[in-house]
Amino acid sequence: MTQIASAPSTPPVELHRRGGRGGTYVYDPAAMAWQGAGKDGVVQKVVRRDAERGWFLGLIGMEPMVRSGLHQHQGVATSYFVDGGLTDYQGAIRTGEVGINLKGATHDAITYARTLFVARLQGPVTYPPQDGPLHSLHAGARHAALTNPAPEVPPDINVAVDALVAAPTGLDGVERRMVFDYAGTGDPHRMVQLSIRPQARIARLRASDHVELWVRGGLLEIDGRVAHAGCFVVIEPGAEFSLASPFGALLLGWAEGPLQWVEPPSGPAELFGF
């Protein structure tokens, strides 16, 4: 990641809009330009963005000594730190960890090193009016007076993903690490890490709701299309698809509902742990 601070401040392009049904899409951030976020030292590669709802999926890059500014999350946010980290009053989140911000989380975070993370927001973020003009570090940013609704609750749940215990999925060559089961949020969602052994194949599935994947390492095939390391995969409700990895893959995945088997495996199996 180079020349983050010099990226032009242009409105992010929304590559994928929610609301469609039955499609599967692969996005390669290496082919996408960095776009400014309206804040010095912050750039983005946007897979999808909905400013009205505060939804976002993509990459965010930040230069050292950049502050987010005091803000409050109005929906769940999850971030996987590819490099660098952020520090708030709770402490630091570092490379290889997922940070989870629940609704009501209120904090101000700063980078002390060049930082890159995969971000997924499920609600808008509010900033105090006195903080000045809004920027698009968080999709759906808006001004509002802030009061921390639960000061005794830490603003971040930080998870060292690779330290989690792997669990069987019921599928040969596929293991799951449960990163976040969304308990207590009111949303029946899951965030997991999937490890797929070389030459493993996952029989045909149907998505009951939105599914999104980020290929952390290796190579994934979805219906024969290649998603290599760094790529995002967006799967719409109703889409049927199959997965394979000829040489192994490591995925972070979000599912907003259980997957349904079109070609049932020989025994009980579940990718996302519903």
One Martini backbone bead per residue (centre of mass of N, CA, C, O) as a GRO file, in nm:
protein
  274
    1MET     BB    1   0.092   0.039   0.028
    2THR     BB    2   0.073   0.356  -0.142
    3GLN     BB    3   0.010   0.680  -0.127
    4ILE     BB    4  -0.238   0.753   0.053
    5ALA     BB    5  -0.244   1.073   0.091
    6SER     BB    6  -0.262   1.127  -0.244
    7ALA     BB    7  -0.540   1.061  -0.280
    8PRO     BB    8  -0.818   1.141  -0.417
    9SER     BB    9  -1.122   1.328  -0.344
   10THR     BB   10  -1.357   1.096  -0.424
   11PRO     BB   11  -1.631   0.946  -0.484
   12PRO     BB   12  -1.743   0.657  -0.423
   13VAL     BB   13  -1.795   0.356  -0.584
   14GLU     BB   14  -2.072   0.160  -0.651
   15LEU     BB   15  -2.059  -0.180  -0.739
   16HIS     BB   16  -2.283  -0.279  -0.523
   17ARG     BB   17  -2.627  -0.350  -0.495
   18ARG     BB   18  -2.874  -0.390  -0.306
   19GLY     BB   19  -3.170  -0.610  -0.403
   20GLY     BB   20  -3.080  -0.836  -0.542
   21ARG     BB   21  -3.124  -1.162  -0.714
   22GLY     BB   22  -2.909  -1.444  -0.780
   23GLY     BB   23  -2.617  -1.332  -0.748
   24THR     BB   24  -2.263  -1.345  -0.843
   25TYR     BB   25  -1.955  -1.183  -0.719
   26VAL     BB   26  -1.631  -1.056  -0.829
   27TYR     BB   27  -1.367  -0.871  -0.653
   28ASP     BB   28  -1.066  -0.683  -0.745
   29PRO     BB   29  -0.874  -0.455  -0.580
   30ALA     BB   30  -0.624  -0.440  -0.776
   31ALA     BB   31  -0.834  -0.301  -1.003
   32MET     BB   32  -0.867  -0.070  -0.794
   33ALA     BB   33  -0.896   0.244  -0.692
   34TRP     BB   34  -0.810   0.476  -0.492
   35GLN     BB   35  -1.019   0.659  -0.256
   36GLY     BB   36  -1.131   0.918  -0.116
   37ALA     BB   37  -1.281   1.029   0.222
   38GLY     BB   38  -1.240   1.342   0.314
   39LYS     BB   39  -0.963   1.251   0.462
   40ASP     BB   40  -0.666   1.277   0.565
   41GLY     BB   41  -0.516   0.957   0.523
   42VAL     BB   42  -0.778   0.838   0.362
   43VAL     BB   43  -0.876   0.528   0.203
   44GLN     BB   44  -1.063   0.346  -0.064
   45LYS     BB   45  -1.223   0.023  -0.143
   46VAL     BB   46  -1.533  -0.024  -0.304
   47VAL     BB   47  -1.792  -0.256  -0.314
   48ARG     BB   48  -2.002  -0.131  -0.098
   49ARG     BB   49  -2.252   0.145  -0.068
   50ASP     BB   50  -2.479   0.294   0.192
   51ALA     BB   51  -2.553   0.595   0.324
   52GLU     BB   52  -2.838   0.562   0.444
   53ARG     BB   53  -2.765   0.280   0.609
   54GLY     BB   54  -2.448   0.228   0.657
   55TRP     BB   55  -2.323   0.053   0.431
   56PHE     BB   56  -2.020  -0.163   0.410
   57LEU     BB   57  -1.763  -0.279   0.166
   58GLY     BB   58  -1.403  -0.304   0.220
   59LEU     BB   59  -1.122  -0.097   0.196
   60ILE     BB   60  -0.893   0.053   0.442
   61GLY     BB   61  -0.669   0.333   0.449
   62MET     BB   62  -0.403   0.447   0.682
   63GLU     BB   63  -0.219   0.672   0.817
   64PRO     BB   64  -0.025   0.793   1.035
   65MET     BB   65  -0.185   0.986   1.273
   66VAL     BB   66  -0.492   0.902   1.241
   67ARG     BB   67  -0.815   1.003   1.309
   68SER     BB   68  -1.150   0.932   1.335
   69GLY     BB   69  -1.303   1.035   1.560
   70LEU     BB   70  -1.567   1.090   1.732
   71HIS     BB   71  -1.791   0.801   1.767
   72GLN     BB   72  -2.107   0.623   1.681
   73HIS     BB   73  -2.257   0.319   1.665
   74GLN     BB   74  -2.571   0.201   1.488
   75GLY     BB   75  -2.409  -0.062   1.419
   76VAL     BB   76  -2.250  -0.319   1.311
   77ALA     BB   77  -1.889  -0.371   1.318
   78THR     BB   78  -1.633  -0.515   1.100
   79SER     BB   79  -1.267  -0.578   1.134
   80TYR     BB   80  -0.981  -0.662   0.938
   81PHE     BB   81  -0.629  -0.670   1.006
   82VAL     BB   82  -0.374  -0.669   0.777
   83ASP     BB   83  -0.245  -0.391   0.889
   84GLY     BB   84  -0.161  -0.271   1.172
   85GLY     BB   85  -0.368  -0.027   1.361
   86LEU     BB   86  -0.572   0.051   1.652
   87THR     BB   87  -0.639   0.315   1.904
   88ASP     BB   88  -0.802   0.328   2.213
   89TYR     BB   89  -0.910   0.336   2.541
   90GLN     BB   90  -0.880   0.015   2.553
   91GLY     BB   91  -0.671  -0.005   2.305
   92ALA     BB   92  -0.538  -0.249   2.085
   93ILE     BB   93  -0.541  -0.331   1.743
   94ARG     BB   94  -0.419  -0.595   1.531
   95THR     BB   95  -0.277  -0.787   1.334
   96GLY     BB   96  -0.515  -1.054   1.281
   97GLU     BB   97  -0.767  -0.895   1.375
   98VAL     BB   98  -1.097  -0.860   1.499
   99GLY     BB   99  -1.324  -0.592   1.504
  100ILE     BB  100  -1.604  -0.525   1.728
  101ASN     BB  101  -1.891  -0.315   1.686
  102LEU     BB  102  -2.144  -0.221   1.862
  103LYS     BB  103  -2.419  -0.087   1.935
  104GLY     BB  104  -2.298   0.222   2.089
  105ALA     BB  105  -2.021   0.251   2.021
  106THR     BB  106  -1.773   0.479   2.178
  107HIS     BB  107  -1.509   0.646   1.990
  108ASP     BB  108  -1.145   0.709   1.944
  109ALA     BB  109  -0.918   0.652   1.677
  110ILE     BB  110  -0.567   0.556   1.616
  111THR     BB  111  -0.281   0.572   1.421
  112TYR     BB  112   0.080   0.447   1.432
  113ALA     BB  113   0.041   0.306   1.152
  114ARG     BB  114   0.018   0.171   0.874
  115THR     BB  115  -0.320   0.090   0.750
  116LEU     BB  116  -0.514  -0.220   0.688
  117PHE     BB  117  -0.871  -0.290   0.620
  118VAL     BB  118  -1.151  -0.483   0.657
  119ALA     BB  119  -1.484  -0.358   0.599
  120ARG     BB  120  -1.809  -0.391   0.790
  121LEU     BB  121  -2.116  -0.226   0.769
  122GLN     BB  122  -2.460  -0.209   0.957
  123GLY     BB  123  -2.443   0.112   1.007
  124PRO     BB  124  -2.440   0.406   1.116
  125VAL     BB  125  -2.251   0.710   1.197
  126THR     BB  126  -2.184   0.932   1.469
  127TYR     BB  127  -2.112   1.283   1.502
  128PRO     BB  128  -2.020   1.557   1.639
  129PRO     BB  129  -2.073   1.877   1.533
  130GLN     BB  130  -1.788   2.000   1.642
  131ASP     BB  131  -1.602   1.821   1.431
  132GLY     BB  132  -1.719   1.896   1.163
  133PRO     BB  133  -1.686   1.779   0.875
  134LEU     BB  134  -1.778   1.526   0.693
  135HIS     BB  135  -1.697   1.187   0.623
  136SER     BB  136  -1.616   0.842   0.467
  137LEU     BB  137  -1.501   0.637   0.673
  138HIS     BB  138  -1.811   0.622   0.731
  139ALA     BB  139  -2.090   0.509   0.642
  140GLY     BB  140  -2.342   0.731   0.712
  141ALA     BB  141  -2.251   0.989   0.814
  142ARG     BB  142  -2.348   1.190   1.108
  143HIS     BB  143  -2.501   1.429   1.300
  144ALA     BB  144  -2.480   1.412   1.670
  145ALA     BB  145  -2.547   1.386   1.979
  146LEU     BB  146  -2.339   1.245   2.237
  147THR     BB  147  -2.403   0.936   2.427
  148ASN     BB  148  -2.300   0.696   2.630
  149PRO     BB  149  -2.500   0.416   2.698
  150ALA     BB  150  -2.228   0.218   2.796
  151PRO     BB  151  -1.945   0.281   2.967
  152GLU     BB  152  -1.885  -0.026   3.075
  153VAL     BB  153  -1.857  -0.093   2.774
  154PRO     BB  154  -1.665  -0.193   2.549
  155PRO     BB  155  -1.606  -0.088   2.212
  156ASP     BB  156  -1.443  -0.366   2.180
  157ILE     BB  157  -1.408  -0.678   1.999
  158ASN     BB  158  -1.117  -0.873   2.010
  159VAL     BB  159  -1.000  -1.111   1.754
  160ALA     BB  160  -0.791  -1.387   1.728
  161VAL     BB  161  -0.835  -1.583   1.473
  162ASP     BB  162  -0.598  -1.808   1.477
  163ALA     BB  163  -0.669  -1.885   1.794
  164LEU     BB  164  -0.900  -2.033   1.717
  165VAL     BB  165  -1.099  -2.300   1.722
  166ALA     BB  166  -1.142  -2.559   1.523
  167ALA     BB  167  -1.425  -2.670   1.331
  168PRO     BB  168  -1.637  -2.875   1.205
  169THR     BB  169  -1.866  -2.892   0.909
  170GLY     BB  170  -1.899  -3.189   0.753
  171LEU     BB  171  -1.666  -3.126   0.551
  172ASP     BB  172  -1.428  -3.222   0.351
  173GLY     BB  173  -1.168  -2.989   0.411
  174VAL     BB  174  -1.351  -2.812   0.625
  175GLU     BB  175  -1.305  -2.530   0.839
  176ARG     BB  176  -1.416  -2.358   1.146
  177ARG     BB  177  -1.416  -2.015   1.269
  178MET     BB  178  -1.573  -1.845   1.518
  179VAL     BB  179  -1.598  -1.501   1.545
  180PHE     BB  180  -1.927  -1.422   1.509
  181ASP     BB  181  -2.278  -1.473   1.625
  182TYR     BB  182  -2.458  -1.214   1.713
  183ALA     BB  183  -2.515  -1.213   1.998
  184GLY     BB  184  -2.752  -0.965   2.106
  185THR     BB  185  -2.834  -0.802   1.821
  186GLY     BB  186  -3.091  -0.941   1.649
  187ASP     BB  187  -2.902  -1.100   1.449
  188PRO     BB  188  -2.885  -1.391   1.227
  189HIS     BB  189  -2.560  -1.400   1.222
  190ARG     BB  190  -2.228  -1.460   1.064
  191MET     BB  191  -1.872  -1.492   1.150
  192VAL     BB  192  -1.602  -1.644   0.962
  193GLN     BB  193  -1.347  -1.891   0.929
  194LEU     BB  194  -1.221  -2.058   0.636
  195SER     BB  195  -1.073  -2.379   0.577
  196ILE     BB  196  -0.934  -2.500   0.264
  197ARG     BB  197  -0.846  -2.770   0.114
  198PRO     BB  198  -0.691  -2.910  -0.119
  199GLN     BB  199  -0.942  -3.025  -0.346
  200ALA     BB  200  -1.185  -2.906  -0.236
  201ARG     BB  201  -1.549  -2.954  -0.230
  202ILE     BB  202  -1.861  -2.771  -0.260
  203ALA     BB  203  -2.161  -2.817  -0.284
  204ARG     BB  204  -2.453  -2.712  -0.377
  205LEU     BB  205  -2.598  -2.388  -0.308
  206ARG     BB  206  -2.827  -2.172  -0.115
  207ALA     BB  207  -2.912  -1.844  -0.054
  208SER     BB  208  -3.119  -1.690   0.190
  209ASP     BB  209  -2.897  -1.467   0.204
  210HIS     BB  210  -2.647  -1.277   0.256
  211VAL     BB  211  -2.313  -1.326   0.114
  212GLU     BB  212  -1.967  -1.273   0.228
  213LEU     BB  213  -1.630  -1.265   0.092
  214TRP     BB  214  -1.279  -1.301   0.192
  215VAL     BB  215  -0.965  -1.359   0.052
  216ARG     BB  216  -0.688  -1.410   0.241
  217GLY     BB  217  -0.604  -1.694   0.100
  218GLY     BB  218  -0.538  -1.813  -0.196
  219LEU     BB  219  -0.800  -2.008  -0.376
  220LEU     BB  220  -1.120  -1.950  -0.529
  221GLU     BB  221  -1.408  -2.126  -0.652
  222ILE     BB  222  -1.702  -1.993  -0.831
  223ASP     BB  223  -1.829  -2.150  -1.072
  224GLY     BB  224  -1.515  -2.127  -1.197
  225ARG     BB  225  -1.444  -1.870  -1.063
  226VAL     BB  226  -1.187  -1.654  -0.968
  227ALA     BB  227  -1.067  -1.604  -0.620
  228HIS     BB  228  -0.820  -1.446  -0.497
  229ALA     BB  229  -0.622  -1.297  -0.308
  230GLY     BB  230  -0.826  -1.011  -0.196
  231CYS     BB  231  -1.100  -1.100  -0.271
  232PHE     BB  232  -1.442  -1.054  -0.339
  233VAL     BB  233  -1.763  -1.203  -0.242
  234VAL     BB  234  -2.099  -1.180  -0.377
  235ILE     BB  235  -2.413  -1.307  -0.239
  236GLU     BB  236  -2.732  -1.349  -0.318
  237PRO     BB  237  -3.038  -1.404  -0.273
  238GLY     BB  238  -3.099  -1.724  -0.431
  239ALA     BB  239  -2.830  -1.821  -0.490
  240GLU     BB  240  -2.645  -2.051  -0.681
  241PHE     BB  241  -2.360  -2.252  -0.562
  242SER     BB  242  -2.008  -2.336  -0.589
  243LEU     BB  243  -1.714  -2.472  -0.424
  244ALA     BB  244  -1.350  -2.436  -0.469
  245SER     BB  245  -0.994  -2.568  -0.408
  246PRO     BB  246  -0.705  -2.666  -0.558
  247PHE     BB  247  -0.484  -2.498  -0.331
  248GLY     BB  248  -0.636  -2.346  -0.129
  249ALA     BB  249  -0.815  -2.166   0.146
  250LEU     BB  250  -0.876  -1.839   0.305
  251LEU     BB  251  -1.169  -1.724   0.484
  252LEU     BB  252  -1.391  -1.457   0.512
  253GLY     BB  253  -1.732  -1.467   0.654
  254TRP     BB  254  -2.072  -1.361   0.575
  255ALA     BB  255  -2.398  -1.444   0.720
  256GLU     BB  256  -2.766  -1.375   0.714
  257GLY     BB  257  -2.802  -1.687   0.659
  258PRO     BB  258  -2.868  -1.988   0.581
  259LEU     BB  259  -2.774  -2.258   0.405
  260GLN     BB  260  -2.878  -2.445   0.117
  261TRP     BB  261  -2.911  -2.759  -0.015
  262VAL     BB  262  -2.901  -2.884  -0.341
  263GLU     BB  263  -2.652  -3.089  -0.274
  264PRO     BB  264  -2.646  -3.314  -0.058
  265PRO     BB  265  -2.471  -3.444   0.167
  266SER     BB  266  -2.402  -3.736   0.351
  267GLY     BB  267  -2.417  -3.528   0.592
  268PRO     BB  268  -2.400  -3.316   0.828
  269ALA     BB  269  -2.385  -2.959   0.725
  270GLU     BB  270  -2.204  -2.637   0.810
  271LEU     BB  271  -2.041  -2.345   0.746
  272PHE     BB  272  -2.167  -2.110   0.971
  273GLY     BB  273  -2.318  -2.234   1.235
  274PHE     BB  274  -2.651  -2.251   1.254
   0.00000   0.00000   0.00000
